[in-house]
Amino acid sequence: MAKTIFIQTADPFNYRKMLDATSRTVVEFCRRHDHGYESFIGIKRGSHPWQATFNRIPMLTDLVKRGQKGWVVYLDADAYIFDLDFDLRSYLADKADRAAVMVSMGGEPHWAVNAGVFMLNLGHEAGRRIVERWAAKFAALSDEQLVAMTTWDDGCSDQSMLYEVLDEDVLVRNAVHYESNELINGNYSRFIRQILRAYYPSLEARIEALRVATNEVLPGGNEFVADVAPVIVSAFYRTILRRDPDQGGLEHFVSRFREVGIDIGTRDTLSAMLGSPEYRSMMQE
């Protein structure tokens, strides 16, 4: 089986710091499992920083030209690998007849996919056809159109063009394996997680959330959780219950963080405090 290659990209102005955080998990995963990794910082074609999102198209085209016949895994700059021990080879072993692995955004049609994380099989004719037709649609955009497109999805985007590729060819879209976001593409996916901008008030807040999340995943993550959990729990006590934490409560919630991690630990702690008799009594005063 040809080596699987992971690719990522970002502009040098807005999303570079985000990629600096998430790429650490991808590089570590590739190191552990002997996969390839390639990234590009900059804008291959376009006039605005957001148009670095189009970079994946020439990057995939280049891999096809170089004769890559294996799988390519693409992750947006805001996506990271949560499970560094995930057995990707076993997962892909029974998908040689699939052109791609993608996640639907929900609703109809089911081939309206999220392009933030996907796997593309360049050993499959339909996989290469996706790249060819995606590239043709990008090439059809004039430089003048790109200058006029000041924001993402301002008339056209890489994701909308990918949808068109699938929508226009039933054979191609039927060759795609549509995966659940419980595995990839979701905030709490088991393998590859993505933190979307809709959930955070600013780019800086999302970058910091990604730093925290990736620090937890990387080697030494248990020590990181042990350091940060008391800070989070204490802040919740002071903000929600308006007091310093008692020792028993602090130890209880910190132990939960160590058991389930920062994401679930934060949600559980918040839920427990908002549902506590102490908080309800405060609200009735």
URGI-V608622 format. One record per backbone hydrogen bond with DSSP energy under -1.0 kcal/mol. CO is the residue of the C=O (numbers start at 1). NH is the residue of the N-H. Records with the same first field share a line. If there is no record, write none. Layout:
BEGIN
CO = NH, NH
END
This chain:
BEGIN
4 = 36
5 = 73
6 = 38
7 = 75
8 = 40
10 = 42
15 = 19
16 = 20
17 = 21
18 = 22
19 = 23
22 = 25, 26
23 = 27
24 = 28
25 = 29
26 = 30
27 = 31
28 = 32
29 = 33
30 = 34, 35
36 = 6
38 = 8
40 = 10
48 = 51
49 = 52
50 = 53
51 = 54
52 = 55
54 = 57
55 = 59
56 = 60
57 = 61
58 = 62
59 = 63
60 = 64
61 = 65
62 = 66
63 = 68
64 = 67
70 = 122
71 = 5
72 = 120
73 = 7
74 = 118
76 = 79
78 = 195
80 = 193
83 = 86
86 = 88
87 = 91
88 = 92
89 = 93
92 = 95
95 = 98
99 = 121
100 = 177
101 = 119
102 = 179
103 = 114
109 = 112
111 = 113
112 = 105
116 = 76
118 = 74
119 = 101
120 = 72
121 = 124
124 = 128
125 = 129
126 = 130
127 = 131
128 = 132
129 = 133
130 = 134
131 = 135
132 = 136
133 = 137
134 = 138
135 = 139
136 = 140
138 = 141
142 = 146
143 = 147
144 = 148
145 = 149
148 = 150
151 = 154
153 = 155
157 = 161
158 = 162
159 = 163
160 = 164
161 = 165
162 = 166
163 = 167
164 = 168
169 = 173
170 = 174
172 = 175
175 = 99
177 = 102
180 = 183, 184
182 = 190
183 = 191, 192
186 = 194
191 = 82, 83
192 = 185
193 = 80
196 = 199
197 = 200
202 = 206
203 = 207
204 = 208
205 = 209
206 = 210
207 = 211
208 = 212
209 = 213
210 = 214
211 = 215
212 = 216
213 = 217
214 = 218
218 = 221
220 = 224
221 = 225
222 = 226
223 = 227
224 = 228
225 = 229
228 = 232
229 = 233
230 = 234
231 = 235
232 = 236
233 = 237
234 = 238
235 = 239
236 = 240
237 = 241, 243
246 = 250
247 = 251
248 = 252
249 = 253
250 = 254
251 = 255
252 = 256
253 = 257
254 = 258
255 = 259
256 = 260
257 = 261
261 = 265
262 = 266
263 = 267
264 = 268
265 = 269
266 = 270
267 = 271
268 = 272
269 = 273
270 = 274
271 = 275
273 = 276
276 = 280
277 = 281
278 = 282
279 = 283
END
